[in-house]
Amino acid sequence: MATRLDLLQGTLDLLILKTLALGPMHGWGISQRIQQISEDVLRVNQGSLYPALQRLETAGWLESEWGSSENNRQAKFYRLTKRGQRQLREETALWERMSAAVGKILATES
């Protein structure tokens, strides 16, 4: 039985920032990379991805420019800014604290 995991609010932002830390990428590439690295556990639908990219660009964490994709189609390529790198460090630390806290709760004996 397959289950679908919905990303927690803010988690998608962290995943996008981390994916772009690997280098500039267009939207479809970002969603494919997240799916690939998570071994098909996480799938980002386009209806969530593009609003998130726009929000992160507005926040100054990403910048974009038009270019040609692998199949010679025009695509918007996103890249992490210095502010985005700083935000990624902060979000990663917060995520690690939160996941450690959840881990402690799950490890308690009943």
VOBA-1610 file (N, C-alpha, C; in pm, whole numbers, padded with zeros to 5 digits, always signed):
BEGIN
Met+00085-00118+00000Met+00000+00000+00000Met+00089+00124+00000Ala+00071+00209-00097Ala+00151+00332-00107Ala+00086+00442-00023Thr+00169+00516+00046Thr+00118+00630+00121Thr+00181+00756+00065Arg+00106+00864+00074Arg+00154+00992+00024Arg+00190+01078+00144Leu+00310+01129+00142Leu+00354+01215+00252Leu+00337+01361+00213Asp+00264+01435+00293Asp+00252+01579+00270Asp+00362+01648+00348Leu+00426+01745+00284Leu+00535+01816+00351Leu+00481+01914+00452Leu+00543+01919+00568Leu+00505+02018+00669Leu+00532+02158+00616Gln+00453+02252+00662Gln+00473+02392+00626Gln+00618+02430+00655Gly+00685+02489+00558Gly+00822+02532+00576Gly+00925+02427+00534Thr+00884+02301+00534Thr+00977+02195+00496Thr+01015+02207+00349Leu+00917+02240+00265Leu+00944+02254+00122Leu+01049+02362+00099Asp+01038+02473+00170Asp+01136+02581+00157Asp+01277+02529+00187Leu+01290+02454+00295Leu+01419+02398+00334Leu+01472+02304+00225Leu+01386+02219+00171Leu+01429+02125+00067Leu+01472+02197-00060Ile+01400+02304-00095Ile+01437+02382-00214Ile+01573+02448-00191Leu+01591+02512-00076Leu+01717+02579-00047Leu+01833+02480-00050Lys+01814+02363+00010Lys+01920+02263+00013Lys+01950+02212-00127Thr+01847+02189-00206Thr+01866+02142-00344Thr+01944+02244-00426Leu+01912+02371-00409Leu+01981+02475-00485Leu+02122+02502-00432Ala+02152+02456-00312Ala+02289+02469-00261Ala+02384+02383-00345Leu+02329+02287-00417Leu+02408+02199-00505Leu+02441+02268-00636Gly+02368+02377-00668Gly+02393+02450-00792Gly+02262+02498-00853Pro+02268+02593-00947Pro+02147+02647-01010Pro+02066+02537-01079Met+01934+02553-01077Met+01846+02452-01134Met+01712+02516-01170His+01645+02458-01267His+01509+02504-01300His+01408+02427-01215Gly+01285+02476-01213Gly+01183+02420-01125Gly+01163+02270-01139Trp+01146+02222-01261Trp+01126+02080-01283Trp+01245+02001-01229Gly+01366+02051-01251Gly+01486+01985-01201Gly+01489+01977-01050Ile+01442+02083-00984Ile+01437+02085-00837Ile+01344+01975-00787Ser+01225+01966-00846Ser+01129+01865-00800Ser+01181+01724-00828Gln+01247+01705-00942Gln+01303+01575-00976Gln+01416+01537-00881Arg+01502+01633-00847Arg+01614+01607-00756Arg+01563+01569-00618Ile+01463+01639-00567Ile+01406+01607-00436Ile+01348+01465-00438Gln+01277+01433-00542Gln+01218+01299-00555Gln+01328+01193-00563Gln+01431+01220-00641Gln+01540+01125-00660Gln+01618+01102-00530Ile+01658+01210-00464Ile+01738+01197-00342Ile+01657+01130-00230Ser+01526+01157-00226Ser+01442+01096-00122Ser+01398+00955-00159Glu+01449+00904-00271Glu+01413+00771-00320Glu+01262+00755-00336Asp+01203+00854-00401Asp+01059+00856-00434Asp+00965+00870-00314Val+01019+00901-00196Val+00932+00921-00081Val+00867+01059-00087Leu+00945+01160-00128Leu+00894+01296-00136Leu+00872+01334-00282Arg+00752+01378-00310Arg+00719+01427-00445Arg+00661+01567-00430Val+00715+01659-00503Val+00671+01799-00494Val+00586+01829-00615Asn+00459+01861-00592Asn+00375+01894-00707Asn+00400+02037-00751Gln+00379+02060-00878Gln+00408+02190-00939Gln+00325+02302-00876Gly+00205+02268-00829Gly+00119+02367-00765Gly+00173+02418-00633Ser+00262+02342-00572Ser+00328+02386-00448Ser+00465+02445-00477Leu+00535+02388-00575Leu+00672+02427-00602Leu+00685+02571-00651Tyr+00609+02607-00754Tyr+00629+02739-00813Tyr+00589+02855-00721Pro+00481+02843-00645Pro+00454+02949-00545Pro+00566+02958-00441Ala+00623+02843-00401Ala+00733+02845-00304Ala+00856+02913-00364Leu+00888+02882-00489Leu+01003+02947-00555Leu+00983+03098-00562Gln+00861+03139-00595Gln+00831+03283-00603Gln+00845+03348-00466Arg+00794+03281-00363Arg+00803+03334-00226Arg+00950+03346-00181Leu+01031+03245-00211Leu+01172+03248-00172Leu+01249+03355-00249Glu+01210+03377-00374Glu+01276+03482-00453Glu+01237+03620-00399Thr+01111+03637-00363Thr+01064+03763-00305Thr+01135+03792-00173Ala+01163+03686-00097Ala+01232+03702+00032Ala+01381+03734+00013Gly+01430+03721-00109Gly+01570+03751-00135Gly+01663+03631-00115Trp+01605+03513-00097Trp+01686+03394-00074Trp+01727+03326-00204Leu+01656+03356-00312Leu+01687+03303-00444Leu+01691+03416-00544Glu+01763+03394-00654Glu+01753+03482-00769Glu+01738+03391-00890Ser+01685+03447-00998Ser+01660+03363-01114Ser+01698+03434-01242Glu+01718+03352-01346Glu+01740+03405-01479Glu+01694+03300-01579Trp+01653+03348-01695Trp+01607+03257-01799Trp+01725+03196-01872Gly+01710+03069-01908Gly+01812+02998-01982Gly+01752+02880-02054Ser+01835+02800-02117Ser+01787+02682-02189Ser+01806+02557-02104Ser+01702+02476-02099Ser+01708+02350-02025Ser+01778+02243-02109Glu+01787+02123-02054Glu+01854+02013-02122Glu+01794+01984-02260Asn+01662+02005-02271Asn+01596+01977-02399Asn+01573+02105-02482Asn+01657+02206-02459Asn+01656+02333-02532Asn+01526+02412-02520Arg+01456+02395-02410Arg+01337+02476-02382Arg+01378+02590-02290Gln+01310+02703-02304Gln+01335+02815-02213Gln+01286+02778-02074Ala+01368+02800-01975Ala+01332+02769-01837Ala+01395+02873-01745Lys+01328+02896-01634Lys+01380+02988-01534Lys+01469+02909-01439Phe+01595+02949-01430Phe+01692+02882-01344Phe+01706+02962-01215Tyr+01699+02891-01103Tyr+01707+02954-00971Tyr+01842+02923-00908Arg+01891+03021-00832Arg+02018+03004-00762Arg+02004+03066-00624Leu+02077+03008-00529Leu+02078+03055-00392Leu+02158+03185-00383Thr+02106+03282-00309Thr+02180+03406-00282Thr+02257+03388-00151Lys+02337+03487-00117Lys+02407+03485+00013Lys+02307+03478+00128Arg+02199+03557+00115Arg+02093+03553+00218Arg+02029+03416+00223Gly+02014+03352+00108Gly+01958+03218+00102Gly+02048+03115+00168Gln+02178+03131+00151Gln+02274+03040+00216Gln+02264+03054+00368Arg+02251+03178+00415Arg+02237+03204+00559Arg+02105+03143+00610Gln+01999+03161+00532Gln+01869+03107+00570Gln+01873+02954+00574Leu+01943+02893+00479Leu+01956+02748+00476Leu+02024+02698+00604Arg+02129+02765+00647Arg+02196+02725+00772Arg+02101+02735+00891Glu+02025+02845+00898Glu+01931+02865+01009Glu+01820+02760+01006Glu+01762+02737+00888Glu+01653+02640+00873Glu+01702+02498+00904Thr+01824+02466+00862Thr+01879+02333+00888Thr+01897+02311+01039Ala+01950+02410+01108Ala+01968+02399+01253Ala+01833+02382+01322Leu+01734+02458+01281Leu+01600+02448+01339Leu+01541+02309+01314Trp+01554+02260+01190Trp+01502+02128+01155Trp+01569+02020+01239Glu+01700+02029+01256Glu+01773+01929+01335Glu+01728+01930+01481Arg+01705+02050+01536Arg+01656+02059+01675Arg+01517+01997+01686Met+01429+02030+01590Met+01292+01981+01594Met+01288+01829+01576Ser+01365+01777+01480Ser+01361+01632+01456Ser+01422+01555+01574Ala+01522+01612+01640Ala+01579+01550+01759Ala+01475+01545+01872Ala+01399+01653+01886Ala+01296+01658+01990Ala+01186+01555+01962Val+01144+01543+01837Val+01042+01444+01801Val+01098+01304+01825Gly+01224+01283+01789Gly+01288+01154+01812Gly+01288+01115+01960Lys+01313+01211+02046Lys+01312+01183+02190Lys+01173+01141+02236Ile+01072+01208+02187Ile+00934+01175+02225Ile+00898+01035+02175Leu+00936+01003+02052Leu+00904+00872+01997Leu+00981+00761+02068Ala+01095+00792+02125Ala+01177+00691+02191Ala+01132+00662+02335Thr+01037+00740+02387Thr+00994+00718+02525Thr+00917+00586+02535Glu+00936+00519+02647Glu+00867+00391+02673Glu+00723+00421+02716Ser+00634+00333+02674Ser+00494+00354+02715Ser+00456+00259+02825
//
